[in-house]
């Protein structure tokens, strides 16, 4: 493992530690930013998908498991995929667009999962839309967390890269 990957994984672990620390506001989380940054920055595609998912699983084991974890992990896989699209141009503007896209995907998938699990909302399309409407107040903090942590992760990497040239990705 090279210095670049060690630095990137360290940033991911710091973000995960913040997630389990209990100091962040409700739904203000580094979850999607971890997946986006890992997908964009880790050179090995397997590592790009595995690192964010393993980090999330370990933090979920500390925080607690729930019935809709499958939807969270599906969302994260898709956000890693968005990160993969950023690999050739991981600049801040592209990262921000990726963060918004990831937030929207996460919202759509996880709120649909709550509806699918049943019990909270009526079956049928009306219940699905009710679950989305009920989730809107939480979406604001989620989007703000995704944007904040995306800027923090990508920005920290860009600053460190300018100071430590060994962090620059070497293209084969």
KEBADO-549243 format. One line per 5 residues: number of its first residue (from 1); their letters; for each residue x, y, z of N, C-alpha, C. Coordinates in Angstrom, 3 decimals, padded with zeros to 6 digits. Example, Ala and Ser with C-alpha at 12.3 -4.5 7.8 and 13.67 -1.06 7.14 Angstrom:
residues 2
1	AS	013.190 -005.690 007.800 012.300 -004.500 007.800 013.200 -003.300 007.800 | 012.850 -002.250 007.080 013.670 -001.060 007.140 012.900 000.030 007.870
END
This chain:
residues 172
1	XXXXX	000.853 -001.174 000.000 000.000 000.000 000.000 000.901 001.240 000.000 | 000.589 002.189 -000.868 001.413 003.387 -000.983 000.931 004.500 -000.047 | 001.733 005.561 000.062 001.405 006.682 000.946 000.077 007.328 000.598 | -000.211 007.410 -000.690 -001.459 008.023 -001.138 -002.665 007.260 -000.597 | -002.676 005.939 -000.773 -003.800 005.140 -000.299 -003.901 005.136 001.224
6	XXXXX	-002.763 005.139 001.896 -002.779 005.214 003.361 -003.423 006.527 003.797 | -003.062 007.621 003.146 -003.637 008.925 003.487 -005.140 008.936 003.218 | -005.566 008.424 002.070 -006.988 008.410 001.714 -007.777 007.562 002.696 | -007.291 006.378 003.017 -007.996 005.515 003.968 -008.018 006.150 005.353 | -006.956 006.862 005.720 -006.942 007.575 007.001 -008.042 008.628 007.048
11	XXXXX	-008.213 009.370 005.954 -009.301 010.348 005.901 -010.662 009.673 006.038 | -010.830 008.534 005.375 -012.100 007.796 005.468 -012.351 007.324 006.900 | -011.314 006.860 007.562 -011.458 006.379 008.943 -011.768 007.526 009.906 | -011.165 008.677 009.686 -011.470 009.849 010.524 -012.938 010.230 010.358 | -013.415 010.231 009.111 -014.827 010.555 008.866 -015.735 009.525 009.540
16	XXXXX	-015.375 008.250 009.452 -016.170 007.200 010.097 -016.170 007.378 011.618 | -015.031 007.772 012.178 -014.957 008.007 013.624 -015.902 009.132 014.037 | -015.995 010.152 013.204 -016.951 011.226 013.497 -018.379 010.707 013.481 | -018.657 009.780 012.575 -020.001 009.207 012.492 -020.375 008.503 013.793 | -019.471 007.745 014.366 -019.793 006.983 015.574 -019.579 007.784 016.861
21	XXXXX	-019.018 008.976 016.747 -018.692 009.763 017.939 -019.915 010.268 018.695 | -021.019 010.442 018.010 -022.209 010.978 018.657 -022.228 012.490 018.758 | -021.230 013.174 018.178 -021.181 014.632 018.291 -021.857 015.345 017.123 | -022.200 014.607 016.079 -022.801 015.232 014.902 -024.312 015.352 015.065 | -024.902 016.414 014.497 -026.363 016.527 014.537 -027.033 015.357 013.808
26	XXXXX	-028.280 015.107 014.127 -029.047 014.023 013.517 -029.022 014.138 011.993 | -028.702 013.056 011.328 -028.659 012.936 009.866 -027.579 013.785 009.200 | -026.707 014.394 009.961 -025.570 015.147 009.426 -024.394 014.198 009.511 | -024.173 013.465 008.427 -023.284 012.315 008.492 -022.303 012.296 007.318 | -021.138 011.682 007.526 -020.163 011.563 006.443 -020.374 010.330 005.556
31	XXXXX	-021.487 009.627 005.726 -021.709 008.341 005.062 -021.523 008.429 003.545 | -022.286 009.271 002.880 -022.209 009.351 001.411 -020.871 009.943 000.962 | -020.340 010.890 001.722 -019.054 011.477 001.352 -017.939 010.437 001.431 | -018.017 009.532 002.399 -017.039 008.450 002.493 -017.078 007.605 001.230 | -018.290 007.256 000.796 -018.441 006.425 -000.410 -017.988 007.177 -001.660
36	XXXXX	-018.359 008.436 -001.772 -017.994 009.239 -002.942 -016.482 009.422 -003.021 | -015.879 009.818 -001.920 -014.435 010.052 -001.877 -013.659 008.750 -002.113 | -014.072 007.683 -001.458 -013.408 006.398 -001.665 -013.504 005.947 -003.111 | -014.683 006.105 -003.705 -014.865 005.719 -005.099 -014.011 006.534 -006.048 | -013.866 007.809 -005.759 -013.110 008.693 -006.647 -011.605 008.563 -006.466
41	XXXXX	-011.165 008.290 -005.262 -009.742 008.422 -004.969 -008.954 007.131 -004.850 | -009.567 006.059 -004.419 -008.799 004.828 -004.269 -008.519 004.237 -005.639 | -007.258 003.967 -005.914 -006.825 003.533 -007.237 -007.332 002.170 -007.654 | -007.426 001.251 -006.739 -007.903 -000.091 -007.033 -009.431 -000.101 -006.936 | -010.101 -000.555 -007.990 -011.578 -000.524 -008.014 -012.189 -001.369 -006.902
46	XXXXX	-011.604 -002.516 -006.627 -012.118 -003.352 -005.548 -012.002 -002.608 -004.217 | -010.857 -001.982 -003.975 -010.660 -001.207 -002.746 -011.615 -000.020 -002.697 | -011.889 000.588 -003.846 -012.795 001.734 -003.898 -014.192 001.360 -003.408 | -014.635 000.145 -003.723 -015.944 -000.312 -003.251 -015.846 -000.905 -001.842 | -014.785 -001.660 -001.590 -014.684 -002.367 -000.316 -014.438 -001.432 000.864
51	XXXXX	-013.533 -000.480 000.724 -013.158 000.363 001.871 -014.360 001.095 002.469 | -015.141 001.831 001.684 -016.292 002.509 002.292 -017.313 001.534 002.888 | -017.523 000.385 002.238 -018.512 -000.571 002.750 -018.032 -001.228 004.042 | -016.752 -001.575 004.104 -016.210 -002.168 005.332 -016.229 -001.138 006.454 | -015.835 000.083 006.168 -015.856 001.147 007.179 -017.277 001.346 007.691
56	XXXXX	-018.248 001.336 006.795 -019.643 001.516 007.207 -020.118 000.337 008.047 | -019.772 -000.874 007.642 -020.200 -002.043 008.406 -019.629 -001.994 009.818 | -018.357 -001.673 009.937 -017.740 -001.593 011.263 -018.396 -000.509 012.115 | -018.674 000.640 011.515 -019.322 001.701 012.298 -020.771 001.329 012.624 | -021.457 000.622 011.705 -022.822 000.164 011.999 -022.835 -000.840 013.146
61	XXXXX	-021.808 -001.672 013.237 -021.731 -002.618 014.346 -021.618 -001.889 015.687 | -020.990 -000.717 015.677 -020.886 000.086 016.897 -022.168 000.862 017.184 | -022.771 001.421 016.131 -023.960 002.255 016.299 -025.212 001.402 016.481 | -025.306 000.350 015.692 -026.475 -000.521 015.749 -026.955 -000.864 014.348 | -027.526 -002.048 014.244 -028.025 -002.542 012.965 -029.528 -002.272 012.879
66	XXXXX	-030.051 -002.260 011.651 -031.479 -001.987 011.468 -032.003 -002.696 010.229 | -033.311 -002.672 010.060 -033.975 -003.425 008.985 -033.716 -002.896 007.582 | -033.330 -001.659 007.458 -033.151 -001.088 006.123 -031.677 -000.904 005.751 | -030.817 -001.640 006.422 -029.388 -001.545 006.097 -029.116 -001.907 004.641 | -029.868 -002.853 004.099 -029.673 -003.251 002.708 -029.809 -002.041 001.787
71	XXXXX	-030.758 -001.157 002.096 -030.973 000.022 001.261 -029.836 001.028 001.419 | -029.349 001.170 002.631 -028.214 002.069 002.884 -026.999 001.586 002.104 | -026.726 000.292 002.159 -025.555 -000.256 001.473 -025.722 -000.227 -000.044 | -026.926 -000.485 -000.533 -027.182 -000.341 -001.968 -026.924 001.101 -002.390 | -027.413 002.040 -001.611 -027.182 003.460 -001.903 -025.694 003.769 -001.926
76	XXXXX	-024.968 003.241 -000.960 -023.532 003.508 -000.891 -022.788 002.922 -002.086 | -023.190 001.738 -002.523 -022.565 001.156 -003.715 -022.782 002.074 -004.913 | -023.990 002.626 -005.044 -024.267 003.536 -006.154 -023.471 004.832 -006.021 | -023.301 005.327 -004.798 -022.506 006.547 -004.585 -021.032 006.270 -004.879 | -020.536 005.088 -004.524 -019.161 004.724 -004.919 -019.065 004.750 -006.441
81	XXXXX	-020.112 004.249 -007.118 -020.152 004.298 -008.583 -020.083 005.725 -009.111 | -020.778 006.642 -008.452 -020.682 008.058 -008.832 -019.247 008.529 -008.642 | -018.636 008.137 -007.530 -017.236 008.478 -007.277 -016.327 007.940 -008.367 | -016.613 006.737 -008.841 -015.818 006.146 -009.925 -015.895 007.021 -011.179 | -017.059 007.624 -011.418 -017.208 008.526 -012.565 -016.353 009.778 -012.410
86	XXXXX	-016.024 010.124 -011.161 -015.209 011.321 -010.882 -013.711 011.055 -010.951 | -013.322 009.803 -011.096 -011.899 009.436 -010.998 -010.991 010.267 -011.900 | -011.413 010.525 -013.118 -010.540 011.258 -014.039 -010.563 012.766 -013.783 | -011.609 013.260 -013.133 -011.730 014.699 -012.840 -012.343 014.901 -011.454 | -011.563 014.608 -010.396 -012.125 014.688 -009.045 -012.069 016.087 -008.431
91	XXXXX	-012.295 017.120 -009.223 -012.275 018.485 -008.703 -013.462 018.772 -007.803 | -013.415 019.902 -007.139 -014.429 020.245 -006.142 -015.822 020.396 -006.751 | -015.937 021.033 -007.905 -017.261 021.200 -008.514 -017.875 019.847 -008.853 | -017.096 018.969 -009.473 -017.597 017.634 -009.793 -017.947 016.862 -008.523 | -017.150 017.014 -007.488 -017.432 016.342 -006.221 -018.741 016.839 -005.622
96	XXXXX	-018.989 018.135 -005.707 -020.236 018.704 -005.169 -021.449 018.188 -005.950 | -021.332 018.128 -007.263 -022.422 017.571 -008.079 -022.643 016.107 -007.704 | -021.556 015.367 -007.537 -021.658 013.975 -007.114 -022.299 013.841 -005.742 | -021.988 014.748 -004.836 -022.577 014.717 -003.490 -024.084 014.936 -003.541 | -024.512 015.904 -004.352 -025.955 016.159 -004.477 -026.649 014.946 -005.098
101	XXXXX	-026.069 014.402 -006.164 -026.653 013.217 -006.805 -026.714 012.056 -005.819 | -025.654 011.857 -005.057 -025.635 010.789 -004.059 -026.670 011.006 -002.975 | -026.836 012.243 -002.524 -027.839 012.551 -001.503 -029.239 012.231 -001.987 | -029.524 012.618 -003.222 -030.850 012.357 -003.781 -031.077 010.851 -003.922 | -030.089 010.129 -004.441 -030.208 008.662 -004.554 -030.430 008.030 -003.182
106	XXXXX	-029.649 008.437 -002.213 -029.764 007.899 -000.858 -031.166 008.150 -000.304 | -031.670 009.355 -000.479 -033.012 009.716 -000.012 -034.067 008.843 -000.670 | -034.011 008.730 -001.987 -035.017 007.952 -002.728 -034.986 006.482 -002.303 | -033.797 005.898 -002.252 -033.681 004.464 -001.965 -034.023 004.148 -000.510 | -033.501 004.909 000.429 -033.729 004.570 001.838 -035.165 004.851 002.277
111	XXXXX	-035.777 005.890 001.759 -037.175 006.136 002.109 -038.092 005.105 001.458 | -037.754 004.663 000.263 -038.520 003.575 -000.361 -038.371 002.299 000.465 | -037.195 002.063 001.023 -036.978 000.867 001.842 -037.846 000.885 003.092 | -037.988 002.045 003.706 -038.858 002.153 004.878 -040.296 001.802 004.478 | -040.731 002.288 003.335 -042.067 001.984 002.823 -042.201 000.494 002.506
116	XXXXX	-041.186 -000.097 001.856 -041.212 -001.515 001.488 -041.299 -002.399 002.730 | -040.568 -002.033 003.791 -040.595 -002.837 005.011 -041.975 -002.890 005.644 | -042.830 -001.943 005.282 -044.212 -001.973 005.751 -044.386 -001.537 007.187 | -045.642 -001.335 007.519 -045.982 -000.977 008.882 -046.119 000.502 009.137 | -045.320 001.306 008.510 -045.376 002.751 008.766 -046.267 003.487 007.772
121	XXXXX	-046.327 002.987 006.549 -047.053 003.682 005.490 -047.971 002.715 004.764 | -049.017 003.262 004.190 -049.986 002.442 003.459 -049.318 001.807 002.243 | -049.768 000.610 001.869 -049.252 000.025 000.630 -049.731 000.855 -000.561 | -049.026 000.774 -001.660 -049.400 001.521 -002.854 -048.603 002.801 -002.991 | -048.800 003.434 -004.122 -048.015 004.625 -004.468 -048.249 005.778 -003.485
126	XXXXX	-049.461 005.873 -002.946 -049.745 006.940 -001.979 -048.879 006.785 -000.730 | -048.694 005.552 -000.268 -047.846 005.306 000.893 -046.385 005.610 000.606 | -045.947 005.287 -000.610 -044.571 005.602 -000.997 -044.344 007.109 -000.969 | -045.273 007.867 -001.552 -045.118 009.323 -001.540 -045.231 009.889 -000.135 | -046.029 009.249 000.702 -046.120 009.673 002.100 -044.770 009.474 002.802
131	XXXXX	-044.091 008.368 002.483 -042.774 008.130 003.090 -041.757 009.170 002.625 | -041.849 009.559 001.358 -040.952 010.614 000.871 -041.252 011.944 001.541 | -042.537 012.279 001.673 -042.917 013.537 002.322 -042.444 013.558 003.775 | -042.583 012.425 004.474 -042.154 012.357 005.869 -040.634 012.460 005.993 | -039.921 012.032 004.969 -038.464 012.081 005.005 -037.862 013.425 004.646
136	XXXXX	-038.650 014.315 004.052 -038.103 015.608 003.606 -037.444 016.425 004.715 | -038.006 016.507 005.912 -037.319 017.291 006.958 -035.925 016.750 007.298 | -035.715 015.452 007.139 -034.419 014.845 007.434 -033.438 015.025 006.274 | -033.978 015.231 005.076 -033.140 015.348 003.891 -032.230 016.574 003.957 | -032.716 017.667 004.534 -031.909 018.887 004.610 -030.600 018.635 005.339
141	XXXXX	-030.667 018.031 006.527 -029.434 017.746 007.274 -028.563 016.734 006.544 | -029.200 015.762 005.909 -028.452 014.757 005.162 -027.674 015.404 004.014 | -028.346 016.249 003.254 -027.702 016.946 002.142 -026.581 017.858 002.651 | -026.848 018.586 003.730 -025.821 019.477 004.293 -024.615 018.669 004.777 | -024.851 017.537 005.415 -023.752 016.672 005.860 -022.953 016.135 004.687
146	XXXXX	-023.671 015.706 003.647 -022.980 015.182 002.462 -022.109 016.250 001.822 | -022.635 017.457 001.692 -021.854 018.540 001.093 -020.680 018.938 001.983 | -020.923 019.076 003.273 -019.857 019.458 004.199 -018.711 018.444 004.172 | -019.044 017.162 004.317 -017.997 016.144 004.382 -017.340 015.907 003.029 | -018.068 016.141 001.945 -017.455 016.056 000.617 -016.391 017.142 000.470
151	XXXXX	-016.735 018.360 000.866 -015.761 019.453 000.821 -014.588 019.132 001.754 | -014.879 018.634 002.939 -013.807 018.333 003.895 -012.857 017.266 003.354 | -013.398 016.173 002.814 -012.542 015.086 002.334 -011.780 015.472 001.075 | -012.495 015.953 000.064 -011.824 016.326 -001.191 -010.904 017.517 -000.974 | -011.349 018.481 -000.165 -010.527 019.661 000.100 -009.263 019.332 000.871
156	XXXXX	-009.377 018.494 001.890 -008.199 018.082 002.658 -007.202 017.363 001.760 | -007.727 016.489 000.907 -006.833 015.774 -000.010 -006.131 016.754 -000.954 | -006.881 017.709 -001.517 -006.276 018.673 -002.443 -005.198 019.511 -001.750 | -005.484 019.945 -000.522 -004.487 020.728 000.225 -003.246 019.887 000.536 | -003.462 018.671 000.979 -002.326 017.800 001.311 -001.510 017.467 000.066
161	XXXXX	-002.197 017.247 -001.031 -001.520 016.918 -002.287 -000.621 018.062 -002.745 | -001.047 019.299 -002.510 -000.220 020.433 -002.920 001.031 020.553 -002.040 | 000.951 020.058 -000.830 002.085 020.129 000.099 002.984 018.890 000.010 | 002.368 017.736 -000.283 003.093 016.467 -000.313 002.890 015.813 -001.677 | 003.799 016.048 -002.622 003.641 015.539 -003.997 003.501 014.018 -004.098
166	XXXXX	003.966 013.280 -003.097 003.838 011.824 -003.159 002.386 011.360 -003.072 | 001.458 012.288 -002.736 000.037 011.936 -002.689 -000.637 012.031 -004.052 | 000.057 012.570 -005.028 -000.514 012.705 -006.378 -000.608 011.311 -006.998 | -001.750 011.048 -007.624 -001.951 009.756 -008.287 -001.042 009.659 -009.490 | -000.333 008.564 -009.581 000.541 008.314 -010.720 -000.263 007.506 -011.742
171	XX	-000.384 008.040 -012.919 -001.141 007.354 -013.983 -000.213 006.428 -014.736 | -000.663 005.217 -014.962 000.156 004.231 -015.689 000.044 004.423 -017.184
END
